[in-house]
Amino acid sequence: MKLTSLLATAAVTLAAAVSAATAAPADQAGAVRADLTQLQSDITKAHDTLLADLGKITADIGGGRDALKADILAFRSDRGSLVGAVKADLQQLKSDVKAARDAKVDPGDLKTLAQSVRDLAKSDRADVQQAVQNARDAVKSVRGSAPPKS
């Protein structure tokens, strides 16, 4: 009787392990796909928010020093929190990619999604850098035209 229950338990355990092993690559691929989607969403959010902040800085150049200072502080705060979210997404993605590689997941369609996220990040980063440079130039022009303090 003990042998029969032991064999039945072993059979159930083996069946569960086999189904988990075949489901693991799909789960890992799904996790990587979800990470890439989240990363793409956070990159887009950071891009849109930071461009809006930088546009406000440029628009408020004539609004006085206090308005400009508040805009710059808002940009720095948003940049810190949004870049932190993107970095957290990247860490999670690295972890899930390692698990997917260990599970021998076929990288086929994940490569195209990863490349599209990489291209989006590169484009958005260039947009933000250009906007930062424009805001810097505008702030410098205000500093240069300000009357000297006595």
Legacy VTK file of the C-alpha trace (Angstrom):
# vtk DataFile Version 3.0
C-alpha trace
ASCII
DATASET POLYDATA
POINTS 150 float
0.000 0.000 0.000
2.795 2.424 0.861
4.546 1.692 -2.434
1.389 2.374 -4.445
0.769 5.735 -2.788
4.454 6.604 -3.124
4.390 5.783 -6.848
1.161 7.747 -7.307
2.680 10.742 -5.537
5.837 10.445 -7.629
3.780 10.265 -10.837
1.794 13.359 -9.913
4.969 15.218 -8.933
6.677 14.209 -12.183
3.662 15.300 -14.234
3.623 18.653 -12.465
7.357 19.095 -12.998
7.095 18.252 -16.708
4.194 20.649 -17.237
6.033 23.350 -15.277
9.174 22.785 -17.346
7.256 23.145 -20.603
5.343 26.159 -19.294
8.458 27.848 -17.881
9.841 29.082 -21.227
6.450 30.547 -22.139
6.200 32.181 -18.717
9.724 33.572 -19.018
9.052 34.917 -22.508
5.842 36.491 -21.235
7.706 38.066 -18.333
10.328 39.549 -20.671
7.598 40.780 -23.019
5.763 42.404 -20.074
9.009 44.025 -18.887
9.677 45.437 -22.348
6.134 46.785 -22.572
6.454 48.423 -19.138
9.828 49.878 -20.076
8.393 51.280 -23.290
5.506 52.846 -21.370
7.809 54.419 -18.781
10.170 55.753 -21.457
7.262 57.377 -23.282
5.925 58.858 -20.028
9.373 60.236 -19.138
9.795 61.685 -22.631
6.433 63.435 -22.627
6.713 64.744 -19.068
10.274 66.001 -19.404
9.585 67.709 -22.732
6.602 69.454 -21.153
8.754 70.566 -18.196
11.489 71.830 -20.509
8.954 73.622 -22.689
7.635 75.379 -19.609
11.152 76.489 -18.689
11.674 77.946 -22.149
8.219 79.575 -22.145
8.733 81.144 -18.692
12.062 82.779 -19.538
10.487 86.235 -19.368
8.362 85.366 -16.327
10.947 86.178 -13.748
13.492 84.356 -11.722
11.043 82.714 -9.296
8.943 81.142 -12.052
12.067 79.922 -13.795
13.474 78.463 -10.595
10.199 76.627 -9.867
10.164 75.208 -13.410
13.745 73.984 -13.111
13.023 72.356 -9.747
9.940 70.647 -11.211
12.035 69.341 -14.109
14.719 67.995 -11.781
12.150 66.330 -9.540
10.324 64.729 -12.473
13.598 63.633 -14.046
14.699 61.944 -10.831
11.493 60.003 -10.330
10.994 59.084 -13.989
14.589 58.021 -14.569
14.365 55.985 -11.370
11.321 54.159 -12.754
13.115 53.431 -16.036
16.176 52.146 -14.159
13.970 49.861 -12.055
12.353 48.559 -15.253
15.782 47.859 -16.711
16.870 45.939 -13.603
13.703 43.831 -13.743
14.235 43.236 -17.464
17.831 42.102 -16.889
16.685 39.674 -14.230
13.920 38.240 -16.415
16.185 37.992 -19.477
18.676 35.998 -17.418
15.886 33.680 -16.251
14.647 33.325 -19.836
18.140 32.446 -21.048
18.493 29.896 -18.271
15.141 28.413 -19.358
16.427 28.335 -22.962
13.639 30.553 -24.332
13.796 31.137 -28.092
14.560 34.868 -28.416
12.868 35.145 -31.853
10.043 37.668 -31.457
11.511 39.152 -28.286
14.436 40.529 -30.302
12.181 42.665 -32.501
10.290 44.021 -29.500
13.552 44.743 -27.687
14.923 46.528 -30.766
11.802 48.681 -31.074
12.080 49.662 -27.385
15.785 50.417 -27.876
15.012 52.609 -30.917
12.262 54.418 -28.994
14.615 55.060 -26.079
17.323 56.384 -28.387
14.931 58.711 -30.202
13.262 59.960 -27.023
16.612 60.534 -25.352
17.792 62.626 -28.304
14.572 64.690 -28.138
15.002 65.351 -24.425
18.702 66.207 -24.816
17.865 68.709 -27.558
15.153 70.271 -25.393
17.586 70.459 -22.451
20.119 72.236 -24.644
17.458 74.687 -25.864
16.400 75.411 -22.275
20.033 75.891 -21.219
20.627 78.311 -24.067
17.500 80.257 -23.127
18.511 80.433 -19.462
22.033 81.536 -20.437
20.639 84.292 -22.627
18.584 85.569 -19.686
21.606 85.458 -17.396
23.688 87.368 -19.922
21.064 90.080 -20.367
20.369 90.548 -16.661
21.614 93.796 -15.168
24.610 93.414 -12.870
23.864 93.181 -9.163
25.166 95.983 -6.977
LINES 1 151
150 0 1 2 3 4 5 6 7 8 9 10 11 12 13 14 15 16 17 18 19 20 21 22 23 24 25 26 27 28 29 30 31 32 33 34 35 36 37 38 39 40 41 42 43 44 45 46 47 48 49 50 51 52 53 54 55 56 57 58 59 60 61 62 63 64 65 66 67 68 69 70 71 72 73 74 75 76 77 78 79 80 81 82 83 84 85 86 87 88 89 90 91 92 93 94 95 96 97 98 99 100 101 102 103 104 105 106 107 108 109 110 111 112 113 114 115 116 117 118 119 120 121 122 123 124 125 126 127 128 129 130 131 132 133 134 135 136 137 138 139 140 141 142 143 144 145 146 147 148 149
